[in-house]
């Protein structure tokens, strides 16, 4: 067991978090490591590169919020959301909503899960200074917002959509595994 001097309270917190991390299942550990790497990459993209350089990699751009997708409720999307949120919480909430959404969308893309990253704004009226514009980003899978919930307070301005076809193995693929002829849906 690791013991630290009483003058190192930060060290105790780190050791406690490390123990908790090591007790989690291996699949969740891998997801959290990937989330940490994607968040670091998203931080570098947002902070160091102009938006026009990295925005085309987010997906097909459109104005406003696109209609809900196919509505596939993939448990992997919720696991990714939880991992990204946990890493952000572990570092003290240092990542912005845009960084969280970019990292989450990149993780979803690796698993070929359709998603839409939505950018929105809201006008707030401060008494002393007049109206101020607040921006927010959220990530949606199907009809569910999985990162950066907004409760309808923000008006969608732009969205970046990634679409993948969700499909079960084809009949021809199953026949090929069973040693039969391979046929696609057209019978060719």
Buried (B, 14 or more C-beta within 10 A) or exposed (E): EEEEEEEEEEEBEEBEEEEEBEEEEEEBBEBBEBBBBBBBBBBEBBEEEEEEEBBEEBBEEBEEBBEEBEEBEBEEBEBBBBBBBBBBEBEEEEBBBBBBBBBBBBBBBEEEBBBBBBBBEEEEEEEEEEEEEEEBBBBBBBEBBBBBEBEEEBEBBBBBBBBBEEEEEEEBEEEBEEEEEEBEEEEE
